């Protein structure tokens, strides 16, 4: 069953009417086909109008929508011969980070993603996509493996942030995230990071320091969640919508600031309404970017990557 967000209420009402018409056994003179077509067209117009002018806070809600495709969905759809790899070889396997080796359009790649889960059981298993240090150390292990065997790296980012628990701090959460960023920057192979939903805090950056950073049209990427920002600045989480405006966390804002390289279009109504179309759009973007990066030598990749991130600081501080 499709889940609607609060601001989609007009569309929800129309689609409910369409469902009621289709279930009618006695139409009482009503041309059901004609009426459903009329209501479907009206719902489509409403949907286009709503999504053409989403506020940053509304984009936060879309990015977090439970029915958006998750990292595992992208891996299953875009890769063949996928072999999952587990564990950090130091402490444990963190299921918030999924990864392994597979083929993307025939090209062997290493893939890493933050996985939220799709129902209560899997969300608990994956800790809602919030990784502990062993998750980031697993990611480091896979990135180093990719460098050793000259395999491009694809990362899919969808997390509210790294796990903030005492256990994670005791095992060196900050060091694990910092080291992951370092390994990303030093990777001798192409690294393409895609924010598919919520890119939150250092937990997202740990997988996002790539040659190309792409975002889905309604994804978000921020140093802090709007709710946490509002709690700190105004001591009122109800100011989250104001914080979302201030944080400049949308793909469009970040593209204007030069902090991401590409916005991947989503179907009307978001990736959750047509997951297959969203998967196809991500495939095409990855294929195009990978084709441009594969011919580059390791030293050149690292040089361009370094310059790219240094330029962000120079240009945005000047």
Secondary structure in CASP SS format (residue, H / E / C, confidence):
PFRMAT SS
TARGET T0000
AUTHOR 0000-0000-0000
METHOD secondary structure of the structure
MODEL  1
X C 1.00
X C 1.00
X C 1.00
X C 1.00
X C 1.00
X H 1.00
X H 1.00
X H 1.00
X H 1.00
X H 1.00
X H 1.00
X H 1.00
X H 1.00
X H 1.00
X H 1.00
X H 1.00
X H 1.00
X H 1.00
X H 1.00
X H 1.00
X H 1.00
X H 1.00
X C 1.00
X C 1.00
X C 1.00
X C 1.00
X C 1.00
X C 1.00
X C 1.00
X C 1.00
X C 1.00
X H 1.00
X H 1.00
X H 1.00
X H 1.00
X H 1.00
X H 1.00
X H 1.00
X H 1.00
X H 1.00
X H 1.00
X H 1.00
X H 1.00
X H 1.00
X H 1.00
X H 1.00
X H 1.00
X H 1.00
X H 1.00
X H 1.00
X H 1.00
X C 1.00
X C 1.00
X C 1.00
X C 1.00
X H 1.00
X H 1.00
X H 1.00
X H 1.00
X H 1.00
X H 1.00
X H 1.00
X H 1.00
X C 1.00
X C 1.00
X C 1.00
X C 1.00
X C 1.00
X C 1.00
X C 1.00
X H 1.00
X H 1.00
X H 1.00
X H 1.00
X H 1.00
X H 1.00
X H 1.00
X H 1.00
X E 1.00
X E 1.00
X E 1.00
X E 1.00
X E 1.00
X E 1.00
X C 1.00
X C 1.00
X C 1.00
X C 1.00
X C 1.00
X C 1.00
X C 1.00
X C 1.00
X C 1.00
X C 1.00
X C 1.00
X C 1.00
X E 1.00
X E 1.00
X E 1.00
X E 1.00
X E 1.00
X E 1.00
X E 1.00
X E 1.00
X C 1.00
X C 1.00
X E 1.00
X E 1.00
X E 1.00
X E 1.00
X E 1.00
X E 1.00
X E 1.00
X E 1.00
X C 1.00
X C 1.00
X C 1.00
X C 1.00
X C 1.00
X H 1.00
X H 1.00
X H 1.00
X H 1.00
X H 1.00
X H 1.00
X C 1.00
X H 1.00
X H 1.00
X H 1.00
X C 1.00
X C 1.00
X C 1.00
X H 1.00
X H 1.00
X H 1.00
X H 1.00
X H 1.00
X H 1.00
X H 1.00
X H 1.00
X H 1.00
X H 1.00
X H 1.00
X H 1.00
X H 1.00
X H 1.00
X H 1.00
X H 1.00
X C 1.00
X C 1.00
X C 1.00
X E 1.00
X E 1.00
X E 1.00
X E 1.00
X E 1.00
X E 1.00
X E 1.00
X E 1.00
X C 1.00
X C 1.00
X C 1.00
X C 1.00
X C 1.00
X C 1.00
X H 1.00
X H 1.00
X H 1.00
X H 1.00
X H 1.00
X C 1.00
X C 1.00
X H 1.00
X H 1.00
X H 1.00
X H 1.00
X H 1.00
X H 1.00
X H 1.00
X H 1.00
X H 1.00
X H 1.00
X H 1.00
X H 1.00
X H 1.00
X H 1.00
X C 1.00
X C 1.00
X C 1.00
X C 1.00
X E 1.00
X E 1.00
X E 1.00
X E 1.00
X E 1.00
X E 1.00
X E 1.00
X E 1.00
X E 1.00
X E 1.00
X H 1.00
X H 1.00
X H 1.00
X H 1.00
X H 1.00
X C 1.00
X C 1.00
X C 1.00
X C 1.00
X C 1.00
X C 1.00
X E 1.00
X E 1.00
X E 1.00
X E 1.00
X E 1.00
X C 1.00
X C 1.00
X C 1.00
X E 1.00
X E 1.00
X E 1.00
X C 1.00
X C 1.00
X C 1.00
X H 1.00
X H 1.00
X H 1.00
X H 1.00
X H 1.00
X H 1.00
X H 1.00
X H 1.00
X C 1.00
X C 1.00
X C 1.00
X H 1.00
X H 1.00
X H 1.00
X H 1.00
X H 1.00
X H 1.00
X H 1.00
X H 1.00
X H 1.00
X H 1.00
X H 1.00
X C 1.00
X C 1.00
X E 1.00
X H 1.00
X H 1.00
X H 1.00
X H 1.00
X H 1.00
X H 1.00
X C 1.00
X C 1.00
X C 1.00
X C 1.00
X C 1.00
X E 1.00
X E 1.00
X E 1.00
X C 1.00
X C 1.00
X C 1.00
X C 1.00
X C 1.00
X C 1.00
X C 1.00
X C 1.00
X C 1.00
X C 1.00
X H 1.00
X H 1.00
X H 1.00
X H 1.00
X H 1.00
X H 1.00
X H 1.00
X H 1.00
X H 1.00
X H 1.00
X H 1.00
X H 1.00
X H 1.00
X H 1.00
X H 1.00
X H 1.00
X H 1.00
X H 1.00
X H 1.00
X H 1.00
X C 1.00
X C 1.00
X C 1.00
X H 1.00
X H 1.00
X H 1.00
X H 1.00
X H 1.00
X H 1.00
X H 1.00
X H 1.00
X H 1.00
X H 1.00
X H 1.00
X H 1.00
X H 1.00
X H 1.00
X H 1.00
X H 1.00
X H 1.00
X H 1.00
X H 1.00
X H 1.00
X C 1.00
END
